[in-house]
Amino acid sequence: MKITLLHNTPLQVCAHAIRTCWQSFEKSDSGGEKDRELIDRVGNKFKHASTLEHLVYTFYIQGISRAVLQELARHRMASLSVKSTRYTLKELKEEAPFSITDIKRVKKYIVLTDNPSVNEMSIKALENLRQLLVQGVANDKAKYALPECYKTELTWTINARSLQNFLSLRSDKAALWEINDLAHAIYKSLPEDHRYLFHIKT
Ligand SMILES: Cc1cc2nc3c(=O)[nH]c(=O)nc-3n(C[C@H](O)[C@H](O)[C@H](O)COP(=O)(O)OP(=O)(O)OC[C@H]3O[C@@H](n4cnc5c(N)ncnc54)[C@H](O)[C@@H]3O)c2cc1C
């Protein structure tokens, strides 16, 4: 998977929102140590967590499985724009048949696991899908034969409050391994001066 942070709100915007409550703008140090401490104290320690909603992050997430996409989509406090299989499945039509030894080639389309038997069946499912498309079956019908390992990508926008919830739930050992990997990769892609607001389980 590949995570690219496309955009994030500067810390001083959140500090400004907090300072609006007490009209203490003159105490701001433009996103420096004072503002950082204020955001943590009010947003996290005082649990005035709605102030954290002023910090928004947009990520470009590539190469996750559709299995993980459906788990990610359960996080309702976020916005998703996802690659459409209806419009893009034709990408498989030009491919030569896939065989179970084609590991490098299939990785462009499916997420493999550490279990060779699962991978073998996933590659067969990919080849079945390719055959349907070559036979001329429309994307709208062929997509019903998609395996959950099929790769997708999305642009994901989430605020800091919801991201805290996501990272806490999905960096936990109880989470599915791939979304656990995603949570760690998202955390790593955050700007360094924002990471102190988030806790990740290792
Ligand atoms: C280990 C694990 C296993 C899971 N297994 C399953 C499973 O087997 N089946 C399944 O269906 N799901 C499962 N889930 C998904 C889980 O139930 C949540 O849908 C998902 O984690 C999103 O969490 P969330 O609702 O806190 O996030 P969001 O939807 O982003 O919501 C954020 C927060 O907003 C508030 N909120 C949002 N909507 C409402 C609302 N309607 N009413 C009140 N407060 C609201 C809550 O405080 C919530 O924590 C699993 C999750 C984990 C981490």
The ligand as an SDF file (V2000), in Angstrom:
LIG
                    3D

 53 58  0  0  0  0  0  0  0  0999 V2000
  -11.6630   -5.1780   16.0200 C   0  0  0  0  0  0  0  0  0  0  0  0
  -12.9230   -4.7410   15.3120 C   0  0  0  0  0  0  0  0  0  0  0  0
  -13.8500   -5.6710   14.9300 C   0  0  0  0  0  0  0  0  0  0  0  0
  -15.0320   -5.2810   14.2920 C   0  0  0  0  0  0  0  0  0  0  0  0
  -15.9350   -6.2320   13.9120 N   0  0  0  0  0  0  0  0  0  0  0  0
  -17.0790   -5.8660   13.3100 C   0  0  0  0  0  0  0  0  0  0  0  0
  -18.0600   -6.8480   12.9250 C   0  0  0  0  0  0  0  0  0  0  0  0
  -17.8750   -8.0420   13.1210 O   0  0  0  0  0  0  0  0  0  0  0  0
  -19.1850   -6.4280   12.3380 N   0  0  0  0  0  0  0  0  0  0  0  0
  -19.4400   -5.0860   12.1140 C   0  0  0  0  0  0  0  0  0  0  0  0
  -20.4990   -4.7590   11.5960 O   0  0  0  0  0  0  0  0  0  0  0  0
  -18.5330   -4.1510   12.4490 N   0  0  0  0  0  0  0  0  0  0  0  0
  -17.3870   -4.4940   13.0450 C   0  0  0  0  0  0  0  0  0  0  0  0
  -16.4660   -3.5290   13.3820 N   0  0  0  0  0  0  0  0  0  0  0  0
  -16.7110   -2.1310   13.0000 C   0  0  0  0  0  0  0  0  0  0  0  0
  -17.1600   -1.2650   14.2000 C   0  0  0  0  0  0  0  0  0  0  0  0
  -18.4000   -1.7330   14.7130 O   0  0  0  0  0  0  0  0  0  0  0  0
  -17.3300    0.2060   13.7680 C   0  0  0  0  0  0  0  0  0  0  0  0
  -18.3420    0.3010   12.7740 O   0  0  0  0  0  0  0  0  0  0  0  0
  -16.0640    0.8000   13.2060 C   0  0  0  0  0  0  0  0  0  0  0  0
  -14.9470    0.4560   13.9890 O   0  0  0  0  0  0  0  0  0  0  0  0
  -16.1850    2.3080   13.1240 C   0  0  0  0  0  0  0  0  0  0  0  0
  -16.0840    2.8440   14.4360 O   0  0  0  0  0  0  0  0  0  0  0  0
  -16.9070    4.0950   14.9020 P   0  0  0  0  0  0  0  0  0  0  0  0
  -18.3710    3.8840   14.8070 O   0  0  0  0  0  0  0  0  0  0  0  0
  -16.3680    4.4560   16.2740 O   0  0  0  0  0  0  0  0  0  0  0  0
  -16.4150    5.2310   13.8590 O   0  0  0  0  0  0  0  0  0  0  0  0
  -17.2430    6.3860   13.1260 P   0  0  0  0  0  0  0  0  0  0  0  0
  -18.3630    5.8040   12.3380 O   0  0  0  0  0  0  0  0  0  0  0  0
  -16.2340    7.1980   12.3760 O   0  0  0  0  0  0  0  0  0  0  0  0
  -17.8400    7.2220   14.2710 O   0  0  0  0  0  0  0  0  0  0  0  0
  -17.0090    8.0290   15.0910 C   0  0  0  0  0  0  0  0  0  0  0  0
  -17.6870    8.2760   16.4270 C   0  0  0  0  0  0  0  0  0  0  0  0
  -18.8520    9.0890   16.1990 O   0  0  0  0  0  0  0  0  0  0  0  0
  -19.8890    8.6850   17.0860 C   0  0  0  0  0  0  0  0  0  0  0  0
  -21.0100    8.2060   16.2670 N   0  0  0  0  0  0  0  0  0  0  0  0
  -21.0210    7.9660   14.9380 C   0  0  0  0  0  0  0  0  0  0  0  0
  -22.2350    7.5800   14.5370 N   0  0  0  0  0  0  0  0  0  0  0  0
  -23.0070    7.5510   15.6400 C   0  0  0  0  0  0  0  0  0  0  0  0
  -24.3580    7.2140   15.8780 C   0  0  0  0  0  0  0  0  0  0  0  0
  -25.1710    6.7850   14.9180 N   0  0  0  0  0  0  0  0  0  0  0  0
  -24.8400    7.2910   17.1350 N   0  0  0  0  0  0  0  0  0  0  0  0
  -24.0500    7.7110   18.1430 C   0  0  0  0  0  0  0  0  0  0  0  0
  -22.7440    8.0360   18.0130 N   0  0  0  0  0  0  0  0  0  0  0  0
  -22.2420    7.9680   16.7550 C   0  0  0  0  0  0  0  0  0  0  0  0
  -19.3070    7.5840   17.9820 C   0  0  0  0  0  0  0  0  0  0  0  0
  -18.7650    8.1780   19.1230 O   0  0  0  0  0  0  0  0  0  0  0  0
  -18.1950    7.0200   17.1270 C   0  0  0  0  0  0  0  0  0  0  0  0
  -17.1640    6.4080   17.8830 O   0  0  0  0  0  0  0  0  0  0  0  0
  -15.2800   -3.9060   14.0300 C   0  0  0  0  0  0  0  0  0  0  0  0
  -14.3210   -2.9600   14.4380 C   0  0  0  0  0  0  0  0  0  0  0  0
  -13.1540   -3.3610   15.0680 C   0  0  0  0  0  0  0  0  0  0  0  0
  -12.1280   -2.3200   15.4460 C   0  0  0  0  0  0  0  0  0  0  0  0
  1  2  1  0
  2  3  1  0
  2 52  2  0
  3  4  2  0
  4  5  1  0
  4 50  1  0
  5  6  2  0
  6  7  1  0
  6 13  1  0
  7  8  2  0
  7  9  1  0
  9 10  1  0
 10 11  2  0
 10 12  1  0
 12 13  2  0
 13 14  1  0
 14 15  1  0
 14 50  1  0
 15 16  1  0
 16 17  1  0
 16 18  1  0
 18 19  1  0
 18 20  1  0
 20 21  1  0
 20 22  1  0
 22 23  1  0
 23 24  1  0
 24 25  2  0
 24 26  1  0
 24 27  1  0
 27 28  1  0
 28 29  2  0
 28 30  1  0
 28 31  1  0
 31 32  1  0
 32 33  1  0
 33 34  1  0
 33 48  1  0
 34 35  1  0
 35 36  1  0
 35 46  1  0
 36 37  1  0
 36 45  1  0
 37 38  2  0
 38 39  1  0
 39 40  1  0
 39 45  2  0
 40 41  1  0
 40 42  2  0
 42 43  1  0
 43 44  2  0
 44 45  1  0
 46 47  1  0
 46 48  1  0
 48 49  1  0
 50 51  2  0
 51 52  1  0
 52 53  1  0
M  END
$$$$
